[in-house]
Amino acid sequence: MMIDRRDVLKSCLAMSAAASLPRMAGAQDAFLVRPGPWRNFEVVTRLEIAKPAGKTQAWIPLPAVNEAGWFRSLGSTWTTNAPKAALVRDPKYAAEMLHVEWGDGEPAPVVEVASRISTRDRATDFAAPARAAPLSNAERKLYTEGTELIPTDGIVKATSDKITAGASTDLDKARAIYEWIVDNTFRDAKVRGCGIGDIAAMLKSRNLGGKCADLNALYVGLARAAGLPARDVYGIRVAPSKFGYKSLGAGSEVITKAQHCRAEVYLTGFGWVPIDPADVRKVALEEPPGHLAIDDPKVAAARKALFGSWETNWLAYNFAHDVALPGSTGAKLGFLMYPQAETAGLRLDCLDPDSFRYTIRAKELTAA
């Protein structure tokens, strides 16, 4: 794919112009994220297999992220009619899941998992670099290497080089990639679930539409190709947005379809910086009355906030890619964010309610 240098310059100029504008009253100020009190949640996943046949097994993602400033995984418990259920951990990314195996004759496989978490909002002060611990060599390698769906060479590298041309610092590169994604992608409501995250296919086809697992994966790939450690964080929304954005929160205690992945980029002097260009495009598409212009105050406020801060009305499961499900002969998963199941050796469609029933509920245990 050829990228017109004029488009890149236009995006960079728009970014510089936006940075020089005075703060707007109203929507711009309303989405001002600051770390506050910790909030505690319990999330309960109940899974049933509608038509079991032969060996039946399931894998339920568990919260496994522990970050001192904003997220604590407080453990999970479960009940099931399966004879085998065990917590297992991905060896590369330390993602955790409950692996459940039922006997061949079980007519109604069921499992219920309760997980507790503690979380709080996070924000980066770019005017005051923090004393963040440097990444180890192993961490830097892990978060700059390519994955099956997020390569860092070829068209991804070429695109990244074009976007970051002229950027003098890592912060400049990170921001240029963020602004380019906001300007050049769109949220595609027709995409199933959260998308696939095949970023090379997106760039080759020039179809830059998708959902969070596509658009934020694109950020991660472009950042890694620029030499910046970056990672996807896979999770689920657990509460409404306190800033009034209906599209950026859970609409009820039933959060079965509220999965959402985010992204982080590691910047020396600041540590892991939260970003979410996919949610900027979600605001543009979904906030009432819908199909908002990119310069609409609601979109502009989200764009400003979501480079450097997150409202954490959200649970973080893991950072994992290319996940092999223990005990399965099926293909690896690009990421682990949805419950998974197999029966008679066949992987069930986790987005098909007719063959694979699960319900996820969230409740806050203490007031904000």
C-alpha positions as CSV (number, residue, x, y, z in Angstrom):
1,M,0.0,0.0,0.0
2,M,1.3,3.4,-0.9
3,I,0.8,6.1,1.6
4,D,0.8,9.7,0.4
5,R,3.3,11.7,2.4
6,R,0.8,14.6,2.2
7,D,-1.7,12.6,4.2
8,V,0.9,11.9,6.9
9,L,1.9,15.6,7.0
10,K,-1.8,16.6,7.2
11,S,-2.3,14.3,10.2
12,C,0.8,15.6,11.9
13,L,-0.2,19.2,11.2
14,A,-3.7,18.6,12.6
15,M,-2.1,17.0,15.7
16,S,0.1,20.1,16.2
17,A,-2.8,22.5,15.7
18,A,-4.9,20.6,18.2
19,A,-2.2,20.7,20.7
20,S,-1.9,24.5,20.4
21,L,-5.6,25.2,20.8
22,P,-6.9,26.5,24.1
23,R,-8.9,24.1,26.3
24,M,-12.6,24.1,25.4
25,A,-15.3,24.4,28.0
26,G,-17.9,21.7,28.3
27,A,-17.2,18.3,26.7
28,Q,-13.4,18.8,26.5
29,D,-13.2,19.4,30.3
30,A,-15.8,16.7,31.1
31,F,-13.6,13.8,30.1
32,L,-10.7,14.6,32.4
33,V,-9.4,11.3,33.9
34,R,-7.5,11.4,37.1
35,P,-6.4,8.5,39.4
36,G,-8.9,8.3,42.3
37,P,-10.2,5.7,44.8
38,W,-9.9,2.0,44.1
39,R,-13.1,0.3,43.0
40,N,-13.9,-3.4,43.7
41,F,-15.9,-5.6,41.4
42,E,-17.0,-9.2,41.2
43,V,-17.5,-10.7,37.7
44,V,-19.4,-13.9,37.4
45,T,-19.3,-16.0,34.2
46,R,-21.8,-18.9,33.8
47,L,-21.2,-21.2,30.8
48,E,-23.4,-24.0,29.5
49,I,-22.9,-26.3,26.5
50,A,-26.2,-26.7,24.6
51,K,-25.5,-29.8,22.6
52,P,-22.6,-31.8,24.1
53,A,-21.2,-34.8,22.2
54,G,-18.2,-36.9,23.2
55,K,-15.5,-35.1,25.1
56,T,-16.5,-31.6,26.1
57,Q,-14.2,-29.0,27.5
58,A,-14.1,-25.2,28.1
59,W,-11.6,-22.5,28.8
60,I,-12.8,-19.3,30.7
61,P,-10.3,-16.4,30.8
62,L,-9.5,-15.2,34.3
63,P,-8.1,-11.8,35.3
64,A,-4.3,-12.2,35.5
65,V,-3.1,-8.6,35.3
66,N,-1.5,-7.0,38.3
67,E,-0.3,-3.4,37.9
68,A,0.5,-1.5,41.1
69,G,-1.0,1.8,40.0
70,W,-4.3,0.7,38.5
71,F,-5.3,-3.0,38.6
72,R,-5.3,-5.9,41.0
73,S,-6.5,-9.4,40.2
74,L,-7.9,-10.7,43.5
75,G,-8.5,-14.4,42.6
76,S,-11.2,-16.6,41.2
77,T,-13.5,-19.4,42.5
78,W,-15.7,-21.8,40.6
79,T,-18.4,-24.5,40.8
80,T,-19.0,-27.1,38.1
81,N,-20.4,-30.5,37.4
82,A,-17.2,-31.5,35.6
83,P,-14.8,-34.0,37.2
84,K,-11.8,-31.9,36.1
85,A,-11.3,-28.2,36.5
86,A,-8.0,-26.5,36.9
87,L,-6.4,-23.0,36.7
88,V,-3.8,-23.0,33.9
89,R,-1.4,-20.4,32.8
90,D,0.0,-19.5,29.3
91,P,3.8,-19.9,29.6
92,K,4.7,-16.9,27.5
93,Y,2.3,-14.1,28.6
94,A,1.2,-15.6,32.0
95,A,-2.5,-15.3,30.8
96,E,-4.7,-17.4,33.1
97,M,-7.8,-19.5,32.3
98,L,-9.9,-22.1,33.9
99,H,-9.8,-25.4,32.0
100,V,-12.8,-27.6,32.5
101,E,-13.3,-31.1,31.2
102,W,-16.6,-33.1,31.4
103,G,-17.1,-36.8,31.0
104,D,-18.5,-38.2,27.7
105,G,-21.9,-38.9,29.2
106,E,-22.6,-35.5,30.8
107,P,-25.9,-34.2,29.3
108,A,-25.7,-30.7,30.6
109,P,-22.2,-29.4,31.1
110,V,-22.1,-26.2,33.3
111,V,-19.5,-24.1,35.0
112,E,-19.7,-20.9,37.0
113,V,-16.7,-18.7,37.7
114,A,-16.5,-15.7,40.1
115,S,-13.6,-13.4,39.8
116,R,-12.8,-10.3,42.0
117,I,-10.8,-7.3,40.9
118,S,-9.8,-3.9,42.2
119,T,-9.2,-1.1,39.7
120,R,-8.9,2.7,39.5
121,D,-8.5,5.3,36.8
122,R,-5.1,6.1,35.4
123,A,-3.5,9.0,33.7
124,T,-0.1,10.0,32.5
125,D,1.4,13.5,33.2
126,F,3.5,14.2,30.2
127,A,4.8,17.3,31.8
128,A,6.3,15.4,34.7
129,P,8.1,12.2,33.7
130,A,7.8,9.4,36.3
131,R,10.6,7.2,37.7
132,A,9.3,4.2,35.9
133,A,11.3,1.0,36.1
134,P,13.0,0.2,32.8
135,L,11.9,-2.9,30.9
136,S,14.1,-5.9,31.2
137,N,15.7,-7.2,28.0
138,A,13.2,-10.1,27.9
139,E,10.2,-7.7,28.3
140,R,11.5,-5.4,25.6
141,K,11.9,-8.3,23.3
142,L,8.5,-9.7,24.0
143,Y,6.7,-6.4,23.4
144,T,8.6,-5.4,20.3
145,E,8.4,-8.8,18.4
146,G,5.8,-9.7,15.9
147,T,2.9,-12.2,16.4
148,E,1.0,-14.2,13.9
149,L,-1.6,-11.5,13.3
150,I,0.6,-8.5,14.3
151,P,3.8,-8.7,12.2
152,T,6.3,-5.9,12.4
153,D,7.9,-6.2,9.0
154,G,6.7,-5.7,5.4
155,I,3.8,-3.4,5.0
156,V,3.5,-2.8,8.7
157,K,7.1,-1.5,8.9
158,A,6.7,0.6,5.8
159,T,3.5,2.2,7.1
160,S,5.1,2.8,10.5
161,D,8.2,4.5,8.9
162,K,6.0,6.8,6.9
163,I,3.9,7.8,9.9
164,T,6.8,8.5,12.2
165,A,9.0,10.2,9.7
166,G,10.3,13.4,11.3
167,A,9.3,12.4,14.8
168,S,12.3,13.2,17.0
169,T,11.3,11.4,20.3
170,D,9.6,8.2,21.3
171,L,6.7,10.3,22.6
172,D,6.4,12.0,19.3
173,K,6.4,8.7,17.5
174,A,3.8,7.2,19.9
175,R,1.5,10.2,19.4
176,A,1.9,10.4,15.6
177,I,0.8,6.7,15.3
178,Y,-2.2,7.4,17.6
179,E,-3.3,10.4,15.6
180,W,-2.9,8.6,12.3
181,I,-5.1,5.7,13.5
182,V,-7.8,8.1,14.7
183,D,-7.7,10.0,11.4
184,N,-7.5,7.1,9.0
185,T,-9.5,4.2,10.5
186,F,-13.2,3.7,11.3
187,R,-15.3,1.5,13.5
188,D,-17.2,-1.0,11.4
189,A,-20.4,-2.1,13.1
190,K,-20.7,-5.1,10.8
191,V,-17.6,-6.8,12.2
192,R,-18.4,-9.7,14.5
193,G,-17.4,-9.5,18.2
194,C,-14.3,-7.3,18.7
195,G,-12.7,-8.2,15.4
196,I,-9.8,-10.5,14.4
197,G,-6.7,-8.2,14.6
198,D,-5.1,-9.2,11.3
199,I,-3.3,-5.9,10.7
200,A,-1.3,-6.8,7.6
201,A,-4.5,-7.8,5.8
202,M,-6.1,-4.5,6.9
203,L,-3.2,-2.5,5.4
204,K,-2.9,-4.5,2.2
205,S,-6.7,-4.3,1.5
206,R,-6.7,-0.6,2.5
207,N,-9.9,-1.5,4.5
208,L,-9.0,0.2,7.8
209,G,-12.4,-0.5,9.4
210,G,-12.8,-2.8,12.4
211,K,-13.4,-2.9,16.1
212,C,-11.1,-2.7,19.1
213,A,-9.2,-5.9,18.5
214,D,-8.4,-4.6,15.0
215,L,-7.7,-0.9,15.6
216,N,-5.8,-1.2,18.8
217,A,-3.8,-4.2,17.4
218,L,-2.9,-1.9,14.5
219,Y,-1.6,0.6,17.0
220,V,0.5,-2.1,18.7
221,G,1.9,-3.4,15.4
222,L,2.8,0.1,14.1
223,A,4.4,1.1,17.4
224,R,6.5,-2.1,17.6
225,A,7.6,-1.6,14.0
226,A,8.8,1.8,15.1
227,G,10.9,0.2,17.9
228,L,8.4,1.1,20.7
229,P,7.4,-1.6,23.1
230,A,3.6,-1.9,23.0
231,R,1.0,-4.4,24.0
232,D,-2.7,-5.1,23.7
233,V,-4.7,-5.6,27.0
234,Y,-7.7,-7.8,26.6
235,G,-10.6,-7.4,28.9
236,I,-14.3,-6.4,29.4
237,R,-16.2,-3.3,30.5
238,V,-17.8,-3.7,34.0
239,A,-19.6,-0.4,34.7
240,P,-21.1,2.6,33.0
241,S,-18.8,5.6,32.2
242,K,-18.9,8.3,34.8
243,F,-18.2,10.8,32.1
244,G,-21.6,10.2,30.4
245,Y,-20.3,8.3,27.3
246,K,-22.9,5.5,26.7
247,S,-20.5,3.9,24.2
248,L,-17.6,3.6,26.7
249,G,-19.3,1.7,29.5
250,A,-21.4,-1.3,30.4
251,G,-25.1,-0.6,30.0
252,S,-26.3,-3.0,32.7
253,E,-25.0,-5.6,35.1
254,V,-25.1,-8.1,32.2
255,I,-21.8,-7.6,30.4
256,T,-21.8,-10.7,28.2
257,K,-21.1,-8.6,25.0
258,A,-19.0,-5.9,26.6
259,Q,-15.6,-7.3,25.8
260,H,-13.0,-4.6,25.0
261,C,-9.3,-4.6,24.4
262,R,-7.1,-1.6,24.9
263,A,-3.4,-0.8,24.2
264,E,-0.3,0.5,26.0
265,V,3.0,1.8,24.8
266,Y,6.1,1.9,26.9
267,L,7.9,5.3,26.9
268,T,11.1,5.8,28.8
269,G,10.5,8.2,31.7
270,F,6.8,7.5,31.7
271,G,6.5,3.7,31.8
272,W,3.5,2.0,30.3
273,V,1.2,4.7,28.8
274,P,-2.5,3.9,28.3
275,I,-4.1,4.6,24.9
276,D,-7.3,3.7,23.1
277,P,-7.7,5.0,19.6
278,A,-10.4,2.4,18.9
279,D,-12.6,4.0,21.5
280,V,-12.3,7.4,19.9
281,R,-13.7,5.8,16.7
282,K,-16.4,4.1,18.8
283,V,-17.5,7.5,20.2
284,A,-17.7,8.9,16.7
285,L,-19.9,6.1,15.5
286,E,-22.1,5.4,18.5
287,E,-22.5,8.4,20.7
288,P,-26.0,10.0,20.2
289,P,-27.1,11.0,17.7
290,G,-24.5,8.8,16.0
291,H,-22.0,9.2,13.2
292,L,-20.4,12.3,14.8
293,A,-17.8,14.3,13.0
294,I,-14.2,13.9,14.1
295,D,-14.2,17.5,15.3
296,D,-17.4,17.1,17.3
297,P,-16.7,18.1,21.0
298,K,-17.5,14.6,22.3
299,V,-15.1,13.0,19.9
300,A,-12.4,15.7,20.5
301,A,-12.7,15.2,24.2
302,A,-12.3,11.4,23.9
303,R,-9.4,11.9,21.4
304,K,-7.6,14.1,23.9
305,A,-8.2,11.8,26.9
306,L,-7.4,8.5,25.4
307,F,-3.8,9.2,24.6
308,G,-2.4,8.9,28.1
309,S,-5.4,8.0,30.3
310,W,-8.1,5.4,30.8
311,E,-11.3,5.4,32.8
312,T,-11.0,1.9,34.3
313,N,-14.6,0.9,34.5
314,W,-13.1,-2.2,32.9
315,L,-11.5,-5.5,33.8
316,A,-8.1,-6.5,32.3
317,Y,-7.7,-10.3,31.6
318,N,-4.2,-10.5,29.9
319,F,-1.7,-9.4,27.3
320,A,-1.6,-12.7,25.4
321,H,-1.3,-13.5,21.7
322,D,-1.2,-16.8,19.8
323,V,-2.7,-18.7,22.7
324,A,-2.7,-22.5,22.6
325,L,-5.6,-23.9,24.7
326,P,-4.3,-26.7,26.9
327,G,-5.8,-30.0,26.0
328,S,-7.1,-28.8,22.6
329,T,-6.0,-30.0,19.2
330,G,-7.5,-27.0,17.5
331,A,-5.8,-23.9,16.3
332,K,-4.2,-21.2,18.5
333,L,-6.2,-18.2,19.3
334,G,-5.1,-14.8,18.2
335,F,-6.1,-13.5,21.7
336,L,-8.0,-14.8,24.7
337,M,-10.9,-12.5,25.6
338,Y,-13.9,-14.7,25.2
339,P,-14.8,-18.0,26.9
340,Q,-14.0,-20.9,24.6
341,A,-15.4,-24.5,24.3
342,E,-15.1,-27.7,22.3
343,T,-17.3,-30.7,22.0
344,A,-16.5,-33.9,20.1
345,G,-13.2,-32.3,19.2
346,L,-14.8,-29.4,17.4
347,R,-14.2,-25.7,18.5
348,L,-17.5,-24.0,19.1
349,D,-18.2,-20.5,17.9
350,C,-17.9,-18.3,21.0
351,L,-20.1,-15.7,19.3
352,D,-22.9,-18.2,18.5
353,P,-25.6,-18.3,21.3
354,D,-27.3,-21.3,19.8
355,S,-24.4,-23.7,20.4
356,F,-22.5,-21.9,23.2
357,R,-24.4,-20.2,26.0
358,Y,-22.7,-18.1,28.5
359,T,-23.6,-15.1,30.6
360,I,-21.3,-12.6,32.3
361,R,-22.5,-10.4,35.1
362,A,-20.6,-7.6,37.0
363,K,-21.4,-5.9,40.3
364,E,-19.5,-3.3,42.2
365,L,-18.7,-4.4,45.8
366,T,-17.9,-1.0,47.2
367,A,-18.8,2.6,46.3
368,A,-16.4,4.6,44.2
